[in-house]
Amino acid sequence: MELVFIRHGQGEHTLDLPESLHTSDPALTEEGIIQAKTLKKQFPLSNTDVIVSSPIRRTLQTAQIWSEGVKCHKIVTPLVAPRMFPQNPDWQTLPCDEILTKNETKLDFTAFHLEEKLSNGWWIDGINTLPEEEFNVIATRFLKWCKQVGKKRIYVVSHDGTITAYKQFITGRELTRNDFPKETGFLKVNY
């Protein structure tokens, strides 16, 4: 199985750092929309592909724009929601990284299926501030679920810290913020 983690397009929360990190529910910028459209050429989708998205507006918009016109399977789970990297127990989730509720997601992104069985219990707080040991349990569960999906290719639209945390978990190498992918940057893993 090929697992491709893709960072969302540019979000409104990155335009005036650090103040803009306190923006609630930021959407994609015009540049972010262009970046999402560019994914159509970089990673052409087919009906057999699966997209798994974080329950954050900018990731869902990236996946929605990229998959427009393709009847691939679209799934939302908080197991790929924002994650601080590296972890700091003194930090709290910023407003820009608060996940959408199930109802908001269903209402605004009707083409997406909410994965609730695997994600049960994580829809409120997400994985942003989980200690490393707890994240490792979640990562193991998520990767096992991906294998069980039984598709040749799964795309995961997520966030820089989350992608780096999964990369560190999969490779066993110690990573830093310097390893963050850029907007619509990606990480391919044969798993």
Residue pairs with C-beta under 8 A, 6 or more apart in sequence:
1 146
1 147
1 151
1 152
1 153
1 154
1 190
1 191
2 152
2 153
2 154
2 188
2 189
2 190
2 191
3 143
3 146
3 153
3 154
3 156
3 188
3 189
3 190
3 191
4 43
4 153
4 154
4 155
4 156
4 186
4 187
4 188
4 189
5 156
5 158
5 163
5 166
5 167
5 181
5 186
5 187
5 189
6 39
6 43
6 62
6 155
6 156
6 157
6 158
6 181
6 184
6 185
6 186
7 157
7 158
7 159
7 160
7 163
7 180
7 181
7 182
7 183
7 184
7 185
7 186
8 28
8 32
8 36
8 54
8 56
8 58
8 59
8 61
8 62
8 157
8 158
8 159
8 183
8 184
9 28
9 29
9 31
9 32
9 33
9 34
9 35
9 36
9 58
9 61
9 62
9 65
9 183
9 184
10 28
10 29
10 31
10 32
10 35
10 183
11 26
11 27
11 28
11 29
11 32
11 58
11 96
12 20
12 23
12 26
12 27
12 28
12 29
12 58
13 20
13 21
13 23
13 26
13 58
13 96
14 20
14 29
15 29
20 26
20 96
21 94
21 95
21 96
22 94
22 95
22 96
23 95
23 96
24 95
24 96
24 98
25 57
25 95
25 98
25 100
26 57
26 58
26 96
27 57
27 58
27 61
28 35
28 36
28 57
28 58
28 61
28 62
28 65
32 58
32 61
32 62
32 183
33 61
33 65
35 62
35 183
35 184
36 61
36 62
36 65
36 66
36 184
37 65
37 66
38 184
39 62
39 65
39 66
39 184
40 66
40 68
42 184
43 66
43 155
43 186
45 51
45 66
45 67
45 70
45 72
45 155
46 70
46 72
47 70
47 71
47 72
48 72
48 151
48 152
48 153
49 70
49 72
49 73
49 151
49 153
49 154
49 155
50 72
50 73
50 74
50 75
50 149
50 151
50 153
50 154
50 155
51 63
51 66
51 67
51 72
51 73
51 74
51 75
51 154
51 155
51 156
51 157
52 75
52 76
52 77
52 80
52 115
52 146
52 154
52 155
52 156
52 157
53 59
53 60
53 62
53 63
53 74
53 75
53 76
53 77
53 80
53 112
53 156
53 157
53 158
54 60
54 76
54 77
54 78
54 80
54 81
54 82
54 99
54 157
54 158
54 159
54 162
55 76
55 77
55 78
55 81
55 99
55 100
55 105
55 123
55 126
56 81
56 82
56 97
56 99
56 100
56 159
57 100
57 108
59 157
59 158
59 159
60 76
60 100
60 105
60 108
60 109
60 112
60 157
62 157
62 184
63 74
63 112
63 155
63 157
64 74
64 109
64 111
64 112
66 157
67 74
67 111
73 113
73 151
74 111
74 112
74 113
75 112
75 113
75 114
75 115
76 105
76 109
76 112
76 113
76 114
76 115
77 114
77 115
77 118
77 119
77 122
77 142
78 99
78 119
78 122
78 123
78 126
78 127
79 118
79 119
79 122
79 127
79 138
79 141
79 142
80 142
80 156
80 157
80 158
80 159
80 162
80 166
81 97
81 99
81 122
81 126
81 127
81 128
81 158
81 159
81 162
82 93
82 97
82 99
82 126
82 127
82 128
82 159
82 161
82 162
83 127
83 128
83 130
83 135
83 159
83 161
83 162
83 165
84 91
84 93
84 128
84 129
84 161
85 160
85 161
85 162
85 164
85 165
85 175
85 177
85 180
86 176
86 177
87 129
87 130
87 131
87 132
87 135
89 129
89 131
91 129
92 129
93 125
93 126
93 128
93 129
97 126
97 128
97 159
99 123
99 126
100 108
101 123
102 114
102 116
102 123
105 112
105 114
106 114
116 123
118 141
118 142
118 145
122 138
127 135
127 138
127 162
130 138
135 165
135 169
136 169
139 165
139 166
139 169
139 170
143 170
143 191
146 154
146 191
147 191
156 163
156 166
158 166
160 180
160 181
161 180
163 180
163 181
163 187
164 175
164 177
164 179
164 180
164 181
166 187
167 175
167 179
167 187
167 189
168 174
168 175
170 189
170 191
181 187
